[in-house]
Amino acid sequence: MSRIEFKNICKRYAPHLPMTIHNANLTIEHGEFCVFVGPSGCGKSTLLRMVAGLEDISSGELLIEGQRVNDLPPAQRGVAMVFQSYALYPHMTVGENMAFGLRVLGSDKAEIDRKVKEAAEILQLTPLLDRLPKALSGGQRQRVAIGRAIVKQPKVFLFDEPLSNLDAALRVQTRLEIAKLHKDMGSASMIYVTHDQVEAMTLANKIVLLHTGALIQERGSVAQVGTPMNLYHRPASLFVAEFIGSPKMNLLKGTLLNADASHASVDVGGQTISVAVDARHLKAGESVQVGIRPEHIPLGSEGAGTGVSASLQHIERLGDSSLLYVQIPGQPIATVKVEGSASLAAGSALTLRLMPDQLHLFDSQGIACHRTVELPE
């Protein structure tokens, strides 16, 4: 088993500095692929390095398989880390690079050869075992770095932004290889750090989104933990709603009129919008924000939902889809995602249809109201 528990984990680099990690509480179950994601400076790599034993823990407890590891040396934690830089020895072949860690530990030569061959087979590196790193592509070098971790047969794999040095095509290819690796090695837990939400959404079965800046001190480091689709459909706060999803969620300023157990009525620029949430804990007249994702806004003057007038300011054609940047009176520019073949021109008058079950509602503190419509995980 490779269960990892973070109990009130804090990290402060100096007494006069704010917390880098503040009250991080979460559990990563055996065999899970957990992704730490968030903006730059949120502490995701710091949290990963604490698991590896490369950063001290200021307070709190870190448990791996139920054992407190705060003071345990990295080599005794049963973890293996893949860094952002490949860090391969240039004078060693692929096979020698992969075997180096086991040789340092004094493993038997026959066992080393067996583990290197098995890892090379998994990562499709067998034909490259006798090459030097300079003869490899970036993607191949990253696979060698992953292979160096696999041969140690760790309980926990740690990945620190391993794809950031690759071009777009290689990132997609290597991402698929990492996903396959997790499937093939289902007994080990994986923790993966990235700032790229596409990587987070496609790789993870659990996402940990971390706060940044003042929110770390106010609300703790962990903004929300859940499946990718849970964070997408049920963001707990404005911070989560705006970070998860690309393009990001649109927000409309409004005032709460009234609420019952299933719907809230919100005045948005003089027009009443119905939102399928339970907002009974809020007071009438309170300032709120209505959230709607760009892909959840159909166009047209007829149909379900509430029609809102807008003017088209700009259009970006992406091939399979187009992004419309529209102006709703009294609101920030909003984004609408439509089919790529949509025939529209800047300056056009549009009607946006806002569907109650696709809307989100956030209070004046940026906390989400509970949605009353079940959406897929």
ChimeraX attribute file (.defattr): number of C-alpha atoms within 10 A of each C-alpha:
attribute: neighborCount
match mode: 1-to-1
recipient: residues
	/A:1	14
	/A:2	22
	/A:3	19
	/A:4	22
	/A:5	22
	/A:6	19
	/A:7	16
	/A:8	17
	/A:9	22
	/A:10	22
	/A:11	22
	/A:12	16
	/A:13	14
	/A:14	9
	/A:15	7
	/A:16	7
	/A:17	8
	/A:18	15
	/A:19	21
	/A:20	21
	/A:21	28
	/A:22	25
	/A:23	20
	/A:24	21
	/A:25	18
	/A:26	16
	/A:27	13
	/A:28	19
	/A:29	18
	/A:30	18
	/A:31	19
	/A:32	20
	/A:33	24
	/A:34	25
	/A:35	28
	/A:36	28
	/A:37	26
	/A:38	25
	/A:39	17
	/A:40	13
	/A:41	13
	/A:42	23
	/A:43	23
	/A:44	28
	/A:45	20
	/A:46	20
	/A:47	24
	/A:48	20
	/A:49	19
	/A:50	18
	/A:51	27
	/A:52	24
	/A:53	20
	/A:54	13
	/A:55	17
	/A:56	17
	/A:57	22
	/A:58	16
	/A:59	16
	/A:60	16
	/A:61	18
	/A:62	21
	/A:63	17
	/A:64	21
	/A:65	15
	/A:66	12
	/A:67	14
	/A:68	14
	/A:69	19
	/A:70	20
	/A:71	10
	/A:72	12
	/A:73	11
	/A:74	17
	/A:75	11
	/A:76	10
	/A:77	20
	/A:78	15
	/A:79	23
	/A:80	23
	/A:81	23
	/A:82	23
	/A:83	16
	/A:84	16
	/A:85	15
	/A:86	19
	/A:87	13
	/A:88	20
	/A:89	14
	/A:90	11
	/A:91	11
	/A:92	15
	/A:93	19
	/A:94	31
	/A:95	24
	/A:96	20
	/A:97	22
	/A:98	30
	/A:99	23
	/A:100	16
	/A:101	16
	/A:102	19
	/A:103	13
	/A:104	8
	/A:105	9
	/A:106	10
	/A:107	12
	/A:108	10
	/A:109	12
	/A:110	9
	/A:111	12
	/A:112	21
	/A:113	16
	/A:114	12
	/A:115	21
	/A:116	27
	/A:117	20
	/A:118	17
	/A:119	24
	/A:120	25
	/A:121	13
	/A:122	18
	/A:123	19
	/A:124	14
	/A:125	21
	/A:126	16
	/A:127	10
	/A:128	17
	/A:129	17
	/A:130	13
	/A:131	14
	/A:132	19
	/A:133	21
	/A:134	12
	/A:135	12
	/A:136	14
	/A:137	12
	/A:138	18
	/A:139	19
	/A:140	20
	/A:141	21
	/A:142	24
	/A:143	25
	/A:144	29
	/A:145	23
	/A:146	26
	/A:147	27
	/A:148	28
	/A:149	23
	/A:150	24
	/A:151	24
	/A:152	20
	/A:153	16
	/A:154	18
	/A:155	20
	/A:156	28
	/A:157	23
	/A:158	25
	/A:159	25
	/A:160	21
	/A:161	19
	/A:162	23
	/A:163	23
	/A:164	14
	/A:165	15
	/A:166	15
	/A:167	11
	/A:168	10
	/A:169	10
	/A:170	16
	/A:171	18
	/A:172	13
	/A:173	11
	/A:174	18
	/A:175	17
	/A:176	14
	/A:177	16
	/A:178	16
	/A:179	14
	/A:180	15
	/A:181	15
	/A:182	19
	/A:183	13
	/A:184	11
	/A:185	14
	/A:186	14
	/A:187	16
	/A:188	22
	/A:189	24
	/A:190	26
	/A:191	23
	/A:192	25
	/A:193	24
	/A:194	22
	/A:195	18
	/A:196	15
	/A:197	21
	/A:198	12
	/A:199	19
	/A:200	25
	/A:201	20
	/A:202	12
	/A:203	21
	/A:204	21
	/A:205	15
	/A:206	23
	/A:207	25
	/A:208	26
	/A:209	27
	/A:210	25
	/A:211	28
	/A:212	22
	/A:213	15
	/A:214	11
	/A:215	16
	/A:216	22
	/A:217	16
	/A:218	10
	/A:219	12
	/A:220	22
	/A:221	29
	/A:222	23
	/A:223	20
	/A:224	19
	/A:225	21
	/A:226	18
	/A:227	16
	/A:228	22
	/A:229	17
	/A:230	17
	/A:231	24
	/A:232	21
	/A:233	20
	/A:234	20
	/A:235	26
	/A:236	20
	/A:237	20
	/A:238	20
	/A:239	19
	/A:240	23
	/A:241	25
	/A:242	18
	/A:243	19
	/A:244	24
	/A:245	18
	/A:246	12
	/A:247	15
	/A:248	15
	/A:249	25
	/A:250	19
	/A:251	24
	/A:252	19
	/A:253	17
	/A:254	23
	/A:255	22
	/A:256	24
	/A:257	17
	/A:258	18
	/A:259	21
	/A:260	13
	/A:261	12
	/A:262	15
	/A:263	21
	/A:264	23
	/A:265	22
	/A:266	27
	/A:267	19
	/A:268	20
	/A:269	16
	/A:270	9
	/A:271	13
	/A:272	16
	/A:273	24
	/A:274	21
	/A:275	26
	/A:276	24
	/A:277	24
	/A:278	19
	/A:279	25
	/A:280	15
	/A:281	9
	/A:282	18
	/A:283	13
	/A:284	15
	/A:285	13
	/A:286	14
	/A:287	18
	/A:288	24
	/A:289	23
	/A:290	24
	/A:291	21
	/A:292	24
	/A:293	24
	/A:294	21
	/A:295	17
	/A:296	17
	/A:297	19
	/A:298	19
	/A:299	16
	/A:300	14
	/A:301	14
	/A:302	11
	/A:303	11
	/A:304	12
	/A:305	17
	/A:306	18
	/A:307	20
	/A:308	19
	/A:309	16
	/A:310	19
	/A:311	19
	/A:312	21
	/A:313	16
	/A:314	16
	/A:315	17
	/A:316	12
	/A:317	14
	/A:318	11
	/A:319	9
	/A:320	9
	/A:321	14
	/A:322	17
	/A:323	20
	/A:324	23
	/A:325	20
	/A:326	25
	/A:327	19
	/A:328	19
	/A:329	13
	/A:330	10
	/A:331	15
	/A:332	13
	/A:333	18
	/A:334	22
	/A:335	24
	/A:336	23
	/A:337	19
	/A:338	19
	/A:339	14
	/A:340	14
	/A:341	12
	/A:342	10
	/A:343	6
	/A:344	13
	/A:345	12
	/A:346	13
	/A:347	12
	/A:348	12
	/A:349	15
	/A:350	19
	/A:351	18
	/A:352	22
	/A:353	20
	/A:354	21
	/A:355	20
	/A:356	20
	/A:357	18
	/A:358	19
	/A:359	21
	/A:360	26
	/A:361	28
	/A:362	23
	/A:363	19
	/A:364	12
	/A:365	10
	/A:366	16
	/A:367	17
	/A:368	26
	/A:369	22
	/A:370	18
	/A:371	22
	/A:372	14
	/A:373	12
	/A:374	9
	/A:375	12
	/A:376	7
	/A:377	12
